[in-house]
Amino acid sequence: MVHKGLIKAAVASGCVAAVLFLGLASRANAAGPCPAMEEPAVAPGSCTWYVQAGAPFSADGGYLSPFNNLAQVQAASNPGDTIIIVSVSTSVPPLDGGIVLQAGQTLAGGNGPGVPGVAPCSNVLQASSTPPLLFPLPDFPIITTLPTTVPTSSGLSSLPRITNASATGNTGTGDAVTLADNTTVKNLVIGGADAAAQISRGGIYGLDVKGNVTITCNDVSWFNISGAVGFIVQPFYLEQYTPGAANHNAGIRAGWAGIMIDSATVRTNATISNNYVHDGVCGDGIDLRNVVPGDSNAFLQATLNNNYVAFLKQCRGPNAIGTLEGIATQTEIGTTGTVLALLINNVENSNGSAGANADSLFINPAGDGPLSEKIANNLFLNGIGGASTNGMEYIISAGTNTSFVSIQNSVFQGDPGDMLELFNRGNGGGNVGTYASLILQNVMVQGTTITNGLPAYATPPGGAGGVRLAASPDNTGECLGVGSVGAGDVSVVQLLNTSFTTCGNNGLEVTNNYATGDGPADSSPQTIVVDIINSRISGSHFYNFWINNISPLTNLNVKVQNSDLSRSLTGVGVGFDSFFGYAIANSMIDLGGGPLNSTGNNCFFPRSAINDLEATTTTTISGLLTPPPAHPLSNQYLPFVYAENNWWGGSAPTMGTGTTDVPGFQVFTAQPAPYATILTTGPLSSVPNCGPGPGIGPGPQQIL
């Protein structure tokens, strides 16, 4: 290392000083040698450069004489170099203009002036206690894997801060950091609440970056003050309660994200961990997308763990931002690339704003490539906004894709819309639809806070007796809403050791309405499979579990065992309904003793307000003839609902039939027969261990 005193002596010698100064400036600006003071013999590609806000001008870039702006280090550095942002007093404006990284570079937060090296994550973030739960957790299932801490701002008075307050800046985009192949961004404060720190567009952005990308221990906030559009929910059909009817939506714009990676034609492996993404002005939290239409080699694999996404806002900015996504994954329409995401130990808290369409976890397959996402040990708290605010929305917009989503050991509490949603609306224009699988294992859902009602044909009927009339099954306040809309679609839902309680509308509603226009008119209708094993859906406002069929359906398989489906507060425990004369060609409904080998052991007692179990078929609704085309008519629909070996309060269930529901009947079938048959022989004489319990198998009875 050249001693600083020798440099000072050279400067005092006039001409020598000028030559030395020009030489250093020339080498640095040409992205040539390393900083001359500290690393004169280090080869480019392994240099370490320092940048310090408020420092005097330097042509060197070493830790004893750092650059004072990001453009200078961007020009001086080489691929593979390390760039360190020196921590300075927060009273000093952050380094502005953003930075474009080169392949293999590391951008990191450093120590104070004159101290070499990368500072620890604790210089930027501290481990704070996880926000308190909104409701006490039920006794079962037992979940011990929720995050106990979340990363939050350290609050230190000296921090490594950068931003890009300009619409262009060094990145040309308004982003603070532009990624490159095999780059790392860590231990930085990006953005901030003071006017000089706010980011024009995104905090960290990468387009088609190859190899391994690491984003860790960053504090990202106050981004997208320009209201730029980023993630776009792809066009979809929004089903109605009218057969064959759906509103086509041309897509919904979201704001640019704090952290976003777009995959086009390359293979990207991203690790996004221990970041605090918060207080977005007009943007999503963390977004992952496959974005290039047509045949694509894109393969985006991402692991997101220990991130805290909180206090994001939806704005109504110049680009008509219409939604807000906390953590989002997507394959855009026409793409064929693959997206794989693993989300572990993340927390989403208080995202949204008044009237917002805020989805804290958002999954949007729309191309022809596969999307797979596993979510584990996740905590969602306090959605803020309107009826389209969700803890998790899984919507297949288009294409012929296959997607799998699993949620394990997770808790969702407090939401003004549907807490969880699976809407299978995909179709590539032919008979082949999309395949969607949603598996919930050891999941608790508590507290949807709206009751947006039921259709006119439901029990109780919407629009009568003070029950709100709903036009669509979307956004009514379900704990889990499932919709099947596209031709040839297959939807699979499994609840294993899972609990839905205090659902503001229905617990689990599955609506099949093959929408006109979402596939050819002569195509095969859909298949729906639902398994509820060792789970609890209890105390919902209306239906605990409702299969609502209002268009042709080829296959329906339902298996329920060892589960608590009791005590609908003002409606029906479990309903299997086919309305308007539209039949289910093949159905196996097994709540005990049926063809799917259900053991039963389900609890339908304490009783629901109207019926514990119903099966209804009709050819008319409210006196109106069945809308065409009615194929096949409901007199060809002969469903058998097997419900043997269950708990009805110690005796056999009371059977009721008739054209209207009569309060007090436990089991209801529509007349005239043989439109539906419920088999309930073999009632249990003692209460079984229904409902979720620890591990596998039945758990302790909790409903008496």
VENPE-V240248 format. One record per helix or strand of 2 or more residues. SS is the DSSP state (~ for helix, > for strand). FROM is the first residue (numbers start at 0). TO is the last residue. If there is no record, write none. Layout:
BEGIN
{{SS & FROM & TO} {SS & FROM & TO}}
END
This chain:
BEGIN
{{~ & 3 & 10} {~ & 14 & 28} {> & 47 & 50} {~ & 69 & 75} {> & 81 & 84} {> & 87 & 88} {> & 98 & 99} {> & 105 & 109} {~ & 120 & 122} {> & 124 & 128} {> & 148 & 152} {> & 157 & 158} {> & 160 & 161} {> & 176 & 177} {> & 183 & 185} {> & 188 & 190} {> & 203 & 206} {> & 210 & 215} {> & 218 & 220} {> & 228 & 232} {> & 235 & 238} {> & 245 & 248} {> & 251 & 254} {> & 258 & 262} {> & 266 & 272} {> & 275 & 277} {> & 285 & 289} {> & 298 & 304} {> & 307 & 309} {> & 322 & 330} {> & 337 & 343} {> & 346 & 348} {> & 357 & 364} {> & 370 & 375} {> & 378 & 380} {> & 389 & 395} {> & 401 & 414} {> & 419 & 423} {> & 434 & 447} {> & 479 & 483} {> & 489 & 495} {> & 498 & 500} {> & 507 & 511} {> & 525 & 532} {> & 535 & 537} {> & 544 & 548} {> & 552 & 560} {> & 571 & 577} {> & 583 & 589} {> & 610 & 616} {~ & 633 & 635} {> & 638 & 641} {> & 654 & 656} {> & 666 & 668} {> & 675 & 678}}
END
